[in-house]
């Protein structure tokens, strides 16, 4: 059950299946080492950067649409 939750959580944040497998491997103490931790950390940081970029793009798109709506509303009122 814990493995399934990790898989679902990984998919929800956009990790690839390979990245999810790395996370699952970290939960097996027999396979855990510093190199695996470093790989997982790097994957997580890359995903954070990608999501941050997407957030900036979404915010920009929302601002553009809000400005367009404001112009259209003003035009309709005149």
Secondary structure as the mmCIF struct_conf table of DSSP 4:
data_model
#
loop_
_struct_conf.conf_type_id
_struct_conf.id
_struct_conf.beg_label_comp_id
_struct_conf.beg_label_asym_id
_struct_conf.beg_label_seq_id
_struct_conf.end_label_comp_id
_struct_conf.end_label_asym_id
_struct_conf.end_label_seq_id
HELX_RH_AL_P HELX_RH_AL_P1 UNK A 2 UNK A 12
TURN_TY1_P TURN_TY1_P1 UNK A 13 UNK A 14
HELX_RH_AL_P HELX_RH_AL_P2 UNK A 17 UNK A 26
TURN_TY1_P TURN_TY1_P2 UNK A 27 UNK A 27
TURN_TY1_P TURN_TY1_P3 UNK A 29 UNK A 31
HELX_RH_AL_P HELX_RH_AL_P3 UNK A 34 UNK A 77
#
